Structure formats: C-alpha cells, structure tokens
C-alpha cells in the first residue's frame, strides 16, 4: 500500500475536521443547556425560551 504524502494530508485534514466539528456540537449542546439552567435558577426564566 503506497499512499502519497498528498493523500495522507487529505486524510488527516478530513479526519481532524470531522473530530473538531463533532466536539464543537457536543460542547455547544452542553453550553446551551448549562446557560438555560443558569437562567432558570437565577432569573426564573423558562427552559423553553
């Protein structure tokens, strides 16, 4: 299996893009939930607004 350096770069960049976008979705999900719970506790605002 002889894969050129250009193909390795494409594989690595694509893999990193997938990992980073998945991490962003997970972090933003928990960040949004945390912010909504904080507003609920501090201001009594509904979780669904």
C-alpha positions, 0 to 999 in steps of 0.5 A: 500500500503506497499512499502519497504524502498528498493523500495522507494530508487529505486524510488527516485534514478530513479526519481532524475536521470531522473530530473538531466539528463533532466536539464543537456540537457536543460542547455547544449542546452542553453550553446551551443547556448549562446557560438555560439552567443558569437562567432558570435558577437565577432569573426564573426564566423558562427552559423553553425560551 
